[in-house]
Amino acid sequence: MRPEIEALMRPVLRDMVPYHVPVHAGVIKLDANENPYPFPTAVRDAIWAAAGGETFNRYPDGAARALRDALADYAGVAPGNVLVGNGSDEIILNLLLTFGTGRRVLIAAPTFGMYRLHSLVAGAEPVEVPRGADFAVEPDAFLAAARAQNAQMVFLCSPNNPTGNVTPPADIERLLREYAGIVVVDEAYAEFAGTSAVGLLSRYPRLVLLRTFSKAFGLAGLRVGYMLAGEDVVQAVWRVKQPFNVNAFSQAAALAVLGNQDVFREQIEAICRARDDLYSRLEELPGVTAFPSRANFILFRTPLPAGGVYEGLLRRGVLVRNVDGPLLPGCLRVTIGRPEENTRFLDALADVLRTGK
Ligand SMILES: *Cc1c(COP(=O)(O)O)cnc(C)c1O
């Protein structure tokens, strides 16, 4: 970068590593926790039918009324408790711009990288608190850190990406009782876990739940996420959000998905069965440790360096995510694919471990 441009940039951005997504054609893609099944034709037809001419030439409904009504119904809350975003990534940034800028933000790590990156972009200071044994959030340590750091908001993810474990609602309730800031619980994988902290919403107006259509519901390409929160938090974030943040086509698509949940329910059940099957088969591979998961991915460790395993799998046509780092030494994350893809992955991994490369 030209030094004069770098000098003009905000200092925090100068040494930030941009979010990087490697692109590889023709591989089995088990790196991004997407739904592995082709998008159902009947639902696609319903989306085409719903997206009339006005979908293209008119601005979308900035309040996403129809979609928020359907989401309120789906989640068992009022429409005033729902805010829709251009992916939940956008909502993470908007939450940080609303509550975090110039303040400290606590993050239960290891976890999804966007809480930290968006904190820096928003001019907040991210503070990572390590999780305890089995990657559980330890309420005592987390509360102590929140007080010591005077944090304005905290992020935890449940089921946690990339570790797969759930934080029990009782622990979340304890945080809400003993900490006065905003508590964000990212439930991007809630449909796979079959559990949620949504029951706490009516009693705790500072609780924020993040959800997405990108994982269980197969819409990663159309960018639709949402948050469930107290009405006041929704109103606060509304001041920050772009007026037309979610396009009309994506609103129609998300609405069609909610109107056709059965087909996705079946896919979710198949993915969970395949996950439990892959977990036991991974555990049987000599030297491999797999971590139990309630989501659509599995974290695992092998005796070889993670970078070598990643490259070895890629040479054999399987793309996974290398999440190696100080908190996850030697670890990789594999998304649950269709059964034949999971077998291809296992065979490739066994071959990498046998040959050492
Ligand atoms: C994938 C993921 C997201 C991003 O979802 P989008 O709605 O596609 O932006 C958010 N949080 C977690 C934990 C994720 O894994």
PDBQT file of the ligand as one rigid body, heavy atoms in Angstrom, charges set to zero:
ROOT
HETATM    1  C1  LIG A 401     -21.719 -18.006   9.926  1.00  0.00    +0.000 C 
HETATM    2  C2  LIG A 401     -21.851 -17.254  11.188  1.00  0.00    +0.000 A 
HETATM    3  C3  LIG A 401     -22.411 -15.963  11.212  1.00  0.00    +0.000 A 
HETATM    4  C4  LIG A 401     -22.654 -15.182   9.967  1.00  0.00    +0.000 C 
HETATM    5  O1  LIG A 401     -23.859 -15.358   9.467  1.00  0.00    +0.000 OA
HETATM    6  P1  LIG A 401     -24.395 -14.441   8.280  1.00  0.00    +0.000 P 
HETATM    7  O2  LIG A 401     -25.822 -14.298   8.628  1.00  0.00    +0.000 OA
HETATM    8  O3  LIG A 401     -24.149 -15.216   7.030  1.00  0.00    +0.000 OA
HETATM    9  O4  LIG A 401     -23.672 -13.130   8.289  1.00  0.00    +0.000 OA
HETATM   10  C5  LIG A 401     -22.607 -15.350  12.428  1.00  0.00    +0.000 A 
HETATM   11  N1  LIG A 401     -22.221 -15.933  13.562  1.00  0.00    +0.000 NA
HETATM   12  C6  LIG A 401     -21.642 -17.145  13.565  1.00  0.00    +0.000 A 
HETATM   13  C7  LIG A 401     -21.212 -17.739  14.847  1.00  0.00    +0.000 C 
HETATM   14  C8  LIG A 401     -21.429 -17.829  12.386  1.00  0.00    +0.000 A 
HETATM   15  O5  LIG A 401     -20.809 -19.005  12.401  1.00  0.00    +0.000 OA
ENDROOT
TORSDOF 0
